[in-house]
Amino acid sequence: MVRGLIRSWLTRTSRSETARVTAVRDSQRWSSLEWKGPSLVRLTDAHARLDSRRAFRASDWWVVGLPVVAGLDLALYLTLQSRPGALAVRLWGWAPPALMAAIALLAGGALTSALRSKTTWTWFRGSAFVGICLLVWSVSAYLTYPSSYDDRPSAVPFQLPLTGPVTVAWGGPTHRVNYHVASPSERWAYDLLVTSDGRSYQGDPLEVQSYHAYGREVRAPAAGLVHAVHDGDPDAVPGQPDRHRRAGNHIVLEVAPREYLLIAHLKASSLAVQAGDKVGAGQLLGLVGNSGNSSEPHVHLHLQDTPIPDTGEGIPLLFTSYRLQGQSAVVSRGMPLGGQRRGRFFGQIVESFPRPVIL
């Protein structure tokens, strides 16, 4: 124990002597005064504080990494905002998640350094920490996929696929009203169902027959050529979506050159068309089901520029001649908005007007 105390005292003495010699040597560069006594102690203390502020420690690695990640963040943001189409689709799948992981790593390094390091806080460390906060805030720029079609909606006139009042569960331009906006192909997707007093079912929520939309007729929103049909998937239990089957029973309808309308989650064995068929607007396609990656019976539809689901970019799809519930004015062409909060739907309730022609 005595040896340990002596060794500790010798170490502190050696460090103090080193600091004193360094402080005196540096002071003699600028002054011929001889430092000793209390003045020398104050000089040594001031020199030690300044040296601590200048010192760059291994725990400050995040300060060096900050401008690198910030540069990559800016480059990715500008690239995506230029809306390069297929390149944006390829980048979207991995670049934003990788960037978010790098930002999380920097934030963790900054917090660890602040908690463990005994180095005096400096202006550049403070500025770097502010930079970390700004990077974390910049993540919000990647909540919505920037499609190259954002300002070029389809010219095709679409009608609602369900007759009677229809509730827009999800639909619109932002993530607050449409959770699909983060997906390139589903950027402008809709989820449509039927509600009563804000609820989409009555009875046992685990039974598909309890849902108001289940079994309702689904009609073609526009004329076109049936490009592909998939049938045979069973209904999933509400609240337990089948994530392996994604679109479930679905129809891909080519409504214009490089414009493919996907109508998904239909009931098994209810599809009334086959690949190669030409259909007219309002023609029966099938019945509402709960197949595939569906939380409850509804109709999912979105327009994209490729025929294969979950590929390509989404195209804005506007409905024509519909009326909002409680309003007498008819919307000639527009995009009804969705939304959900605490299990209740507060999206707009719309209905075709005049009623679509049933074929």
PyMOL commands that set and color helices and strands:
alter all, ss='L'
color gray80, all
select helices_A, chain A and resi 2-28+38-54+58-81+86-92+95-116+123-142+179-182+208-210
alter helices_A, ss='H'
color red, helices_A
select strands_A, chain A and resi 166-170+190-193+217-219+224-230+249-256+259-266+278-279+284-287+299-304+314-315+319-324+330-334+340-341+344-345+349-352
alter strands_A, ss='S'
color yellow, strands_A
deselect
rebuild
show_as cartoon
